[in-house]
Amino acid sequence: MVAASKKRKSKKWVDLTTLLIYIAIILVVNFAGQFAFSRFDLTSEKRYTLSDATIERVQSLEDVVFVRVYLDGNLPAEFRELRDATKETLDELRAYSNGKLEYEFIDPSASPVEEERVAVYEELTRLGLQYTNVRMREGDKMTEQIIFPGAVMAYQGREVAIQLLKSKAGGNEQEMINTSIQQLEYEMVSSMRKLVRTDLLTIALLEGNGQLGELETADAVTALSEFYTVDRVKIDEQLDALTGYTAVIVARPDSAFSEKDKFILDQFIMRGGDVLWFIDPVHARMDSLRSSNFTMGLVLEHNLTDMIFHYGARLNNDLILDLQALPIPIVTGYVGDQPRQEMFPWYYSPLLMGNEDHPISKNIDRLKSEFVSSIDLLEVEGVKGSVLLTSSDQTRMVNAPTRISFNILREAPRYELFSAGKKNVAVLLEGEFTSVFTNRLPKRILESEDINFREKSLPAKMIVCSDGDLIKNPISSDGTRYFALGYDKYTNQLYGNREFLLNAMNYLCDDSGLLNVRSKEFKIRLLDQARIDEERYFWQVLNTAAPMLLIFLFSIGRFYIRKRKYVTKA
């Protein structure tokens, strides 16, 4: 008995000591956790791993960023998925923010009073959020619900709207949700950068050679001004005209650059400056076509083709006709004295597709264009070329000069003629460029300290687009108002021109660390809806009956084990 008592006391002390050790370990780990921080992502595609650029941005916050997310309440399954993914992303950002990021989810339709709901909707629309009208089935009834799949981020009295749901041409609702989930990190951090950044880089929008006017580029300037300071600049043969600028935009010139202006632009590139070219190799305008039965597509002499060719891209004097094109209204007859209009795809306005392998053009909607030419990438030593935008593979090519008329729409397209394949419309060139003026300048210029001629560039980047209208926003018929870049008045659809412009400029201005977040991709593991419908009852029975059967079998087994054990001892 004494031995048994000692044994019990010894076991009690062992158990107590073990408990104290466990408590001590927990306390030590929690104390150490205040000084050491780590998170583990066990997903195969590293879904919850933030990029280094994101972590650096969040950790550098000086004040609290507050995010109001308007995705809550009775949502369809797809939008619940977007809501949950948004919360996960915000949780990850908050974990690295040192307490400088907070958020809340709000149901904009929570009020039972219609007037109050309408007031909330109007306020969210004023802030810049777009609503989505979703049809839902509740029993045997179909109901419509207004959802604002967006958020508002606030920092030090400033606010910015974040549209969480991304549209995708030709994609269904689930595909759009998947794309939106992949872009959550980029959208959050990009908006944060927009609010926090004060040291804005400066961009020059060139004028003086027939470039697009102020009203025609108003929305492009508005979009860029959220990240950069944008100035309209005339080179006017002044050597210091581009001094202090990080990047230059050449927006659809229609008259020739002088050799001196070309030299100044060339030396800007040689010193590491970046250029975004929107060039029309062929001159053709819809305004001319609407005021006449036909117009001509003529080679445009802007004196830049040789320059761009030297850097690594050839602008071809042709026009792309594409079956996948923007629709326009055409008068097909009259009902009484009223014209009857029908929509036809205007082959000279291809809907351009982005390269899904590059962060600039990945996951953006198609771009609207007008009278587009093709581009060829050339092999230039020290320069890397990448394709950003292309036509579809159902194209036809015509060389300039060419006659352009609406009569091409009178007959059904002959598909065998649209077999030229995909054509490049925008390309990226990056590396160390050689000056166009190498071996062309007199000795006095080469030795001038004021000019300080460079033959080889510092690392630089440029994007060449063969359509100047990619950066042109629509203008009202009275010429007093402008619409969003990429907006089409006939289809009332907003295309991806604005997003492409911002991505392109962010990449050129060395924000590629942040832009690479757009390349993040992970698998959305969806259920097989066809299999669900076919095997619904089997899985329902399995999920309800199987657990009960397992518990029953476990109870029987446990009963027999205890019976054999204690009956044998007895």
C-alpha positions as CSV (number, residue, x, y, z in Angstrom):
1,M,0.0,0.0,0.0
2,V,2.8,2.4,0.9
3,A,4.5,1.7,-2.4
4,A,1.3,2.3,-4.3
5,S,0.8,5.6,-2.4
6,K,4.3,6.8,-3.3
7,K,3.8,5.8,-6.8
8,R,0.6,7.9,-7.0
9,K,2.3,10.9,-5.4
10,S,5.2,10.5,-7.8
11,K,2.9,10.4,-10.8
12,K,1.0,13.5,-9.5
13,W,4.3,15.4,-9.3
14,V,5.3,14.3,-12.7
15,D,1.9,15.4,-14.1
16,L,2.1,18.8,-12.3
17,T,5.7,19.3,-13.5
18,T,4.7,18.5,-17.1
19,L,1.8,21.0,-16.8
20,L,4.1,23.7,-15.5
21,I,6.6,23.1,-18.3
22,Y,3.8,23.4,-20.9
23,I,2.6,26.6,-19.4
24,A,6.1,28.0,-19.3
25,I,6.6,27.0,-23.0
26,I,3.4,28.8,-23.9
27,L,4.4,31.9,-22.0
28,V,7.9,32.0,-23.6
29,V,6.5,31.5,-27.1
30,N,4.0,34.3,-26.6
31,F,6.6,36.6,-25.2
32,A,9.0,35.8,-28.0
33,G,6.2,36.3,-30.5
34,Q,6.1,40.0,-29.5
35,F,9.6,40.4,-31.0
36,A,9.7,37.7,-33.7
37,F,7.0,37.6,-36.4
38,S,6.4,34.9,-39.0
39,R,3.6,33.4,-41.1
40,F,3.5,30.2,-42.9
41,D,1.7,29.7,-46.3
42,L,1.0,26.0,-46.9
43,T,-0.9,26.5,-50.2
44,S,0.9,25.2,-53.3
45,E,0.6,28.5,-55.2
46,K,1.5,30.6,-52.1
47,R,-1.9,32.2,-52.2
48,Y,-1.5,34.0,-48.9
49,T,2.1,35.1,-49.4
50,L,2.4,38.9,-50.0
51,S,5.0,40.2,-52.3
52,D,8.1,42.0,-50.9
53,A,6.9,45.3,-52.6
54,T,3.5,44.9,-50.8
55,I,5.1,44.2,-47.4
56,E,7.4,47.1,-47.7
57,R,4.6,49.4,-48.7
58,V,2.4,48.3,-45.7
59,Q,5.2,48.4,-43.2
60,S,6.1,52.0,-44.2
61,L,2.7,53.4,-43.3
62,E,2.9,56.4,-41.0
63,D,-0.7,56.7,-40.1
64,V,-3.8,54.5,-40.0
65,V,-5.4,53.4,-43.3
66,F,-9.1,52.6,-43.0
67,V,-10.9,50.5,-45.5
68,R,-14.7,50.3,-45.8
69,V,-15.7,47.3,-47.9
70,Y,-19.3,47.3,-49.2
71,L,-19.6,43.5,-49.6
72,D,-21.8,42.2,-46.9
73,G,-25.3,40.9,-46.3
74,N,-27.3,38.4,-48.3
75,L,-24.9,37.9,-51.2
76,P,-24.9,35.3,-54.0
77,A,-22.3,32.5,-53.7
78,E,-19.8,34.0,-56.1
79,F,-19.8,37.4,-54.3
80,R,-19.5,35.7,-50.9
81,E,-16.3,34.1,-52.4
82,L,-15.1,37.6,-53.4
83,R,-16.0,38.9,-49.9
84,D,-14.1,36.2,-48.1
85,A,-11.1,36.6,-50.3
86,T,-11.1,40.4,-49.7
87,K,-11.2,39.8,-45.9
88,E,-8.3,37.3,-46.2
89,T,-6.3,39.8,-48.1
90,L,-7.0,42.6,-45.7
91,D,-6.1,40.3,-42.8
92,E,-2.7,39.6,-44.4
93,L,-2.1,43.3,-45.0
94,R,-3.1,44.1,-41.4
95,A,-0.7,41.5,-40.0
96,Y,2.3,43.4,-41.5
97,S,1.0,46.9,-40.9
98,N,2.1,47.3,-37.3
99,G,-1.5,48.2,-36.4
100,K,-1.8,50.9,-39.2
101,L,-4.5,49.2,-41.2
102,E,-8.1,48.6,-40.1
103,Y,-11.2,47.7,-42.0
104,E,-15.0,47.0,-41.7
105,F,-17.5,45.3,-44.0
106,I,-20.8,47.2,-44.6
107,D,-24.0,46.1,-46.2
108,P,-25.2,49.1,-48.3
109,S,-28.7,47.5,-48.5
110,A,-29.1,46.9,-44.8
111,S,-31.7,49.7,-44.2
112,P,-35.3,48.5,-44.5
113,V,-36.3,52.1,-45.6
114,E,-36.0,52.5,-49.4
115,E,-35.1,56.2,-49.2
116,E,-32.2,55.5,-47.0
117,R,-30.9,52.7,-49.3
118,V,-31.2,55.0,-52.3
119,A,-29.2,57.7,-50.4
120,V,-26.4,55.2,-49.7
121,Y,-26.4,54.0,-53.3
122,E,-26.1,57.6,-54.5
123,E,-23.2,58.3,-52.1
124,L,-21.3,55.3,-53.2
125,T,-21.8,56.2,-56.8
126,R,-20.6,59.7,-56.1
127,L,-17.4,58.2,-54.5
128,G,-16.8,56.3,-57.8
129,L,-18.1,52.8,-57.1
130,Q,-20.1,51.0,-59.8
131,Y,-23.0,48.8,-58.8
132,T,-23.9,45.4,-60.2
133,N,-27.5,44.2,-60.6
134,V,-27.7,40.5,-59.7
135,R,-30.7,38.2,-60.2
136,M,-31.1,35.7,-57.4
137,R,-33.5,32.8,-57.0
138,E,-35.3,32.5,-53.7
139,G,-37.4,29.4,-53.8
140,D,-39.7,29.7,-56.8
141,K,-39.2,33.4,-57.2
142,M,-36.5,35.5,-59.0
143,T,-35.4,38.6,-57.2
144,E,-33.0,41.4,-58.2
145,Q,-30.4,42.8,-55.9
146,I,-28.1,45.8,-56.2
147,I,-24.5,45.0,-55.1
148,F,-21.6,47.4,-54.8
149,P,-18.5,45.1,-55.2
150,G,-16.1,47.8,-54.1
151,A,-14.4,49.5,-51.2
152,V,-13.4,53.0,-50.1
153,M,-9.9,53.5,-48.6
154,A,-9.3,56.5,-46.4
155,Y,-6.0,58.0,-45.2
156,Q,-5.4,61.4,-43.4
157,G,-8.7,62.9,-44.7
158,R,-8.3,61.6,-48.3
159,E,-10.3,58.8,-49.9
160,V,-10.1,56.6,-53.0
161,A,-12.6,54.2,-54.4
162,I,-11.6,50.7,-55.2
163,Q,-13.6,48.7,-57.7
164,L,-13.1,45.1,-56.6
165,L,-15.0,43.4,-59.4
166,K,-13.1,43.4,-62.6
167,S,-14.9,43.0,-65.9
168,K,-13.6,40.6,-68.6
169,A,-14.8,40.6,-72.2
170,G,-16.5,37.3,-73.0
171,G,-16.1,36.0,-69.5
172,N,-18.9,34.7,-67.3
173,E,-19.6,35.9,-63.8
174,Q,-17.4,33.2,-62.1
175,E,-14.4,34.0,-64.4
176,M,-14.7,37.7,-63.5
177,I,-14.8,36.9,-59.8
178,N,-11.7,34.7,-60.2
179,T,-9.9,37.5,-62.0
180,S,-10.9,40.0,-59.3
181,I,-9.7,37.7,-56.5
182,Q,-6.3,37.5,-58.2
183,Q,-6.0,41.3,-58.4
184,L,-7.0,42.0,-54.8
185,E,-3.5,42.5,-53.5
186,Y,-2.6,44.8,-56.3
187,E,-5.7,46.9,-56.1
188,M,-5.3,47.4,-52.3
189,V,-1.7,48.3,-52.4
190,S,-2.0,50.4,-55.6
191,S,-4.8,52.5,-53.9
192,M,-2.7,52.7,-50.8
193,R,0.2,54.1,-52.8
194,K,-2.1,56.6,-54.5
195,L,-3.2,57.9,-51.0
196,V,0.2,57.9,-49.3
197,R,2.7,59.0,-51.9
198,T,3.7,62.7,-51.9
199,D,6.9,62.7,-53.9
200,L,5.3,62.5,-57.4
201,L,7.4,61.8,-60.4
202,T,6.9,64.2,-63.3
203,I,5.8,63.2,-66.8
204,A,6.0,65.3,-70.0
205,L,3.1,65.1,-72.5
206,L,4.6,66.4,-75.7
207,E,2.8,68.9,-77.9
208,G,3.7,71.1,-80.9
209,N,3.6,68.5,-83.7
210,G,-0.2,68.1,-84.0
211,Q,-0.5,65.8,-81.0
212,L,-3.8,65.2,-79.3
213,G,-5.3,68.3,-77.6
214,E,-6.0,68.9,-74.0
215,L,-9.7,67.8,-74.2
216,E,-8.8,64.7,-76.2
217,T,-6.3,63.6,-73.5
218,A,-8.2,65.0,-70.5
219,D,-9.1,61.7,-68.9
220,A,-5.6,60.2,-69.5
221,V,-4.1,63.2,-67.7
222,T,-6.7,62.8,-64.9
223,A,-5.8,59.1,-64.5
224,L,-2.1,59.7,-64.5
225,S,-2.4,62.7,-62.1
226,E,-3.4,60.3,-59.3
227,F,0.2,59.0,-59.4
228,Y,2.3,61.5,-61.3
229,T,2.6,65.2,-62.0
230,V,1.8,65.7,-65.7
231,D,3.0,68.7,-67.8
232,R,2.3,69.6,-71.4
233,V,5.7,70.3,-72.9
234,K,6.9,71.7,-76.2
235,I,10.4,70.7,-77.1
236,D,10.7,73.6,-79.5
237,E,14.4,72.8,-80.1
238,Q,15.3,73.7,-76.5
239,L,18.1,71.4,-75.2
240,D,16.8,71.5,-71.6
241,A,13.1,71.0,-72.5
242,L,12.9,67.5,-71.1
243,T,15.3,68.0,-68.1
244,G,13.8,66.8,-64.8
245,Y,11.2,64.5,-66.4
246,T,11.1,60.8,-65.7
247,A,9.0,59.8,-68.8
248,V,7.6,61.3,-72.0
249,I,4.3,60.5,-73.8
250,V,4.1,61.1,-77.5
251,A,0.4,61.1,-78.2
252,R,-0.5,60.8,-81.9
253,P,1.6,63.4,-83.7
254,D,0.4,64.2,-87.2
255,S,3.3,66.5,-88.4
256,A,7.0,65.9,-88.7
257,F,9.5,66.3,-85.8
258,S,12.5,68.4,-86.7
259,E,15.9,66.7,-86.5
260,K,16.8,68.8,-83.5
261,D,13.7,67.8,-81.6
262,K,14.5,64.2,-82.4
263,F,18.0,64.7,-81.1
264,I,16.7,66.1,-77.8
265,L,14.3,63.2,-77.5
266,D,17.0,60.7,-78.4
267,Q,19.4,62.1,-75.7
268,F,16.6,62.1,-73.2
269,I,16.4,58.3,-73.8
270,M,20.2,58.0,-73.6
271,R,20.1,59.4,-70.1
272,G,17.7,56.8,-68.9
273,G,14.4,58.5,-69.8
274,D,11.4,56.4,-70.7
275,V,9.0,57.0,-73.6
276,L,5.4,55.9,-74.2
277,W,4.8,56.2,-78.0
278,F,1.3,56.4,-79.4
279,I,2.1,56.6,-83.1
280,D,-0.2,56.4,-86.2
281,P,1.9,55.1,-89.2
282,V,-1.2,55.6,-91.4
283,H,-3.4,58.7,-91.3
284,A,-7.1,57.9,-91.3
285,R,-9.9,59.5,-89.3
286,M,-13.6,58.5,-88.7
287,D,-14.6,62.2,-88.9
288,S,-13.6,62.3,-92.5
289,L,-15.4,59.1,-93.3
290,R,-18.7,60.3,-91.7
291,S,-18.7,63.5,-93.7
292,S,-18.0,61.7,-97.0
293,N,-18.7,58.4,-98.7
294,F,-15.1,57.3,-98.3
295,T,-11.7,58.5,-97.0
296,M,-8.1,57.6,-97.7
297,G,-5.6,55.9,-95.5
298,L,-2.3,57.6,-96.2
299,V,1.2,57.1,-94.9
300,L,1.8,59.7,-92.1
301,E,5.2,61.5,-92.3
302,H,6.0,62.3,-88.6
303,N,9.8,61.6,-89.0
304,L,9.8,59.1,-86.1
305,T,9.6,55.8,-87.9
306,D,13.4,55.5,-88.5
307,M,14.0,56.4,-84.8
308,I,11.7,53.8,-83.4
309,F,13.1,51.3,-86.0
310,H,16.6,51.9,-84.7
311,Y,15.5,51.2,-81.1
312,G,14.0,47.8,-82.1
313,A,10.4,48.1,-83.5
314,R,9.2,48.5,-87.0
315,L,6.0,50.4,-87.6
316,N,4.4,49.1,-90.8
317,N,2.5,51.3,-93.2
318,D,-0.6,49.1,-93.2
319,L,-4.0,48.8,-91.5
320,I,-5.5,45.8,-89.6
321,L,-9.0,44.7,-90.4
322,D,-10.3,42.4,-87.6
323,L,-13.5,40.4,-87.4
324,Q,-13.4,40.9,-83.6
325,A,-14.1,44.6,-83.8
326,L,-16.0,47.4,-82.2
327,P,-19.6,47.6,-83.4
328,I,-20.9,50.9,-84.9
329,P,-24.4,51.9,-86.1
330,I,-25.0,51.9,-89.8
331,V,-28.1,53.2,-91.6
332,T,-29.6,50.2,-93.4
333,G,-32.9,51.8,-94.6
334,Y,-35.7,54.1,-93.7
335,V,-39.1,53.6,-92.0
336,G,-41.1,56.4,-93.3
337,D,-38.7,59.4,-93.0
338,Q,-36.8,57.9,-90.1
339,P,-33.5,56.1,-90.7
340,R,-33.2,52.5,-89.5
341,Q,-29.9,51.7,-87.9
342,E,-28.2,48.4,-87.2
343,M,-24.9,47.6,-85.4
344,F,-22.1,46.1,-87.5
345,P,-18.5,45.3,-86.4
346,W,-16.3,48.0,-87.9
347,Y,-13.3,46.0,-89.0
348,Y,-10.9,49.0,-88.8
349,S,-11.5,49.2,-85.0
350,P,-10.1,45.9,-83.6
351,L,-10.8,45.0,-80.0
352,L,-7.2,44.4,-78.8
353,M,-6.1,41.6,-76.5
354,G,-3.5,41.8,-73.8
355,N,-0.6,39.4,-73.4
356,E,-1.4,37.3,-70.3
357,D,2.3,36.6,-69.7
358,H,3.2,40.2,-69.0
359,P,2.1,42.2,-65.9
360,I,1.3,45.4,-68.0
361,S,-1.4,43.7,-70.0
362,K,-2.3,40.7,-67.8
363,N,-6.0,40.5,-66.8
364,I,-7.1,43.7,-68.4
365,D,-10.2,44.0,-70.5
366,R,-9.9,44.4,-74.3
367,L,-8.9,47.8,-75.6
368,K,-10.9,49.8,-78.2
369,S,-8.9,51.1,-81.1
370,E,-9.3,52.9,-84.4
371,F,-7.2,52.4,-87.6
372,V,-4.4,50.3,-86.2
373,S,-1.2,49.3,-87.9
374,S,1.0,46.3,-87.2
375,I,4.4,46.3,-85.4
376,D,7.3,44.0,-85.9
377,L,9.9,43.4,-83.2
378,L,13.5,43.5,-84.3
379,E,16.6,42.0,-82.9
380,V,18.8,44.8,-81.5
381,E,21.8,44.1,-79.3
382,G,21.2,44.9,-75.7
383,V,17.5,45.4,-76.1
384,K,14.8,43.0,-75.0
385,G,11.4,43.1,-76.8
386,S,8.0,41.9,-75.5
387,V,4.6,41.9,-77.0
388,L,1.9,43.6,-75.0
389,L,-1.2,44.0,-77.2
390,T,-2.3,42.1,-80.3
391,S,-5.3,41.8,-82.6
392,S,-7.3,38.6,-82.8
393,D,-6.2,35.8,-85.2
394,Q,-9.0,36.7,-87.7
395,T,-7.3,39.6,-89.5
396,R,-6.8,40.9,-92.9
397,M,-4.1,43.4,-93.9
398,V,-4.3,46.3,-96.4
399,N,-1.3,48.5,-97.3
400,A,-1.4,52.3,-97.4
401,P,-2.4,54.2,-99.4
402,T,-5.8,52.5,-99.3
403,R,-9.5,53.5,-99.8
404,I,-11.7,53.2,-96.7
405,S,-15.5,53.1,-97.0
406,F,-18.5,51.8,-95.1
407,N,-19.4,49.8,-98.2
408,I,-17.3,47.0,-96.9
409,L,-20.1,46.3,-94.5
410,R,-22.7,45.8,-97.2
411,E,-21.8,42.1,-97.7
412,A,-21.1,39.3,-95.2
413,P,-17.4,39.0,-94.5
414,R,-15.4,36.5,-96.6
415,Y,-13.7,34.6,-93.8
416,E,-11.0,33.2,-96.1
417,L,-9.7,36.7,-96.5
418,F,-9.3,37.2,-92.7
419,S,-6.5,34.7,-92.3
420,A,-3.5,36.9,-91.6
421,G,-3.3,35.8,-87.9
422,K,-2.5,37.8,-84.8
423,K,-0.7,41.1,-85.3
424,N,1.3,43.0,-82.8
425,V,-0.1,46.4,-81.9
426,A,1.9,47.4,-78.8
427,V,5.4,46.2,-77.8
428,L,7.8,46.9,-74.9
429,L,11.5,47.6,-75.5
430,E,13.9,47.6,-72.6
431,G,17.6,47.6,-72.2
432,E,20.5,49.8,-73.3
433,F,19.7,51.6,-76.5
434,T,22.2,53.1,-79.1
435,S,21.7,56.7,-80.2
436,V,20.0,57.3,-83.5
437,F,22.6,60.0,-84.1
438,T,25.7,57.8,-83.7
439,N,28.2,58.5,-86.5
440,R,26.0,61.3,-87.8
441,L,27.1,64.3,-85.8
442,P,30.0,66.8,-86.5
443,K,33.0,66.9,-84.1
444,R,32.0,70.2,-82.6
445,I,28.7,68.8,-81.3
446,L,30.3,65.6,-80.1
447,E,32.9,67.6,-78.0
448,S,30.4,70.2,-76.7
449,E,30.1,70.1,-72.9
450,D,26.7,71.8,-73.1
451,I,25.3,69.0,-75.2
452,N,27.2,66.2,-73.5
453,F,26.3,63.7,-76.3
454,R,25.8,60.1,-75.2
455,E,26.1,57.3,-77.7
456,K,24.8,54.5,-75.4
457,S,21.9,54.8,-73.1
458,L,21.6,54.1,-69.4
459,P,19.1,51.3,-68.8
460,A,15.8,52.6,-70.2
461,K,12.4,51.4,-71.3
462,M,9.9,52.4,-74.0
463,I,6.5,51.1,-75.1
464,V,5.5,51.5,-78.8
465,C,1.8,51.5,-79.7
466,S,0.7,51.7,-83.4
467,D,-2.5,53.5,-82.7
468,G,-2.6,57.1,-81.4
469,D,-6.3,56.7,-80.5
470,L,-5.6,54.3,-77.6
471,I,-4.9,57.3,-75.4
472,K,-7.8,59.5,-76.9
473,N,-10.9,59.9,-74.8
474,P,-14.3,60.5,-76.5
475,I,-15.6,64.1,-76.7
476,S,-19.2,65.3,-76.7
477,S,-20.7,66.4,-80.0
478,D,-20.6,70.0,-78.9
479,G,-16.9,69.7,-78.0
480,T,-17.3,70.9,-74.4
481,R,-17.2,67.6,-72.4
482,Y,-15.1,64.5,-72.4
483,F,-15.9,60.9,-71.4
484,A,-13.8,58.2,-69.8
485,L,-10.9,56.9,-71.7
486,G,-12.0,53.6,-73.3
487,Y,-15.7,54.5,-73.2
488,D,-17.8,53.6,-76.2
489,K,-21.0,55.6,-76.6
490,Y,-22.6,53.1,-79.0
491,T,-22.4,50.0,-76.7
492,N,-22.2,52.0,-73.4
493,Q,-19.2,49.8,-72.5
494,L,-15.9,50.8,-70.8
495,Y,-12.9,49.1,-72.3
496,G,-9.4,48.6,-70.8
497,N,-7.6,51.6,-72.3
498,R,-7.3,53.5,-69.0
499,E,-6.0,50.5,-67.1
500,F,-3.5,49.8,-69.8
501,L,-2.2,53.4,-69.8
502,L,-1.7,53.3,-66.0
503,N,0.0,49.9,-66.0
504,A,2.3,51.0,-68.9
505,M,3.4,54.2,-67.1
506,N,3.8,52.5,-63.7
507,Y,6.1,49.9,-65.4
508,L,8.1,52.6,-67.2
509,C,8.5,54.6,-64.0
510,D,10.2,51.8,-62.1
511,D,7.1,50.6,-60.2
512,S,7.6,47.2,-61.7
513,G,8.0,45.8,-58.2
514,L,4.4,46.7,-57.4
515,L,3.2,46.0,-60.9
516,N,4.5,42.4,-60.7
517,V,1.9,41.8,-58.1
518,R,-0.6,41.7,-61.0
519,S,1.2,38.6,-62.3
520,K,0.3,36.7,-59.1
521,E,-1.9,33.8,-60.1
522,F,-3.5,31.1,-58.1
523,K,-6.0,28.4,-58.8
524,I,-9.7,28.8,-57.8
525,R,-10.7,25.2,-57.1
526,L,-14.3,25.2,-58.3
527,L,-16.9,22.5,-57.8
528,D,-18.0,20.5,-60.8
529,Q,-21.6,21.8,-61.2
530,A,-22.6,19.0,-63.6
531,R,-21.4,16.3,-61.2
532,I,-23.1,18.1,-58.3
533,D,-26.4,18.0,-60.1
534,E,-26.0,14.3,-61.1
535,E,-24.8,13.0,-57.8
536,R,-26.5,15.4,-55.4
537,Y,-28.6,12.8,-53.5
538,F,-25.7,10.3,-53.1
539,W,-23.5,12.9,-51.5
540,Q,-26.3,14.2,-49.3
541,V,-27.0,10.7,-48.0
542,L,-23.3,10.0,-47.6
543,N,-22.7,13.2,-45.6
544,T,-25.6,12.6,-43.3
545,A,-25.7,8.8,-42.9
546,A,-22.0,8.0,-42.9
547,P,-21.1,10.0,-39.7
548,M,-24.0,8.4,-37.9
549,L,-22.9,4.9,-39.1
550,L,-19.3,5.5,-38.0
551,I,-20.4,6.7,-34.5
552,F,-22.7,3.6,-34.2
553,L,-19.9,1.2,-35.3
554,F,-17.4,2.9,-32.9
555,S,-19.9,2.6,-30.0
556,I,-20.4,-1.1,-30.7
557,G,-16.7,-1.7,-31.0
558,R,-16.1,0.2,-27.8
559,F,-18.8,-1.8,-26.0
560,Y,-17.4,-5.2,-27.0
561,I,-13.8,-4.2,-26.1
562,R,-14.9,-3.0,-22.6
563,K,-17.1,-6.1,-22.2
564,R,-14.2,-8.5,-23.0
565,K,-11.8,-6.6,-20.8
566,Y,-13.9,-6.4,-17.7
567,V,-15.7,-9.7,-18.1
568,T,-12.4,-11.5,-18.4
569,K,-11.0,-9.8,-15.3
570,A,-14.1,-10.7,-13.4
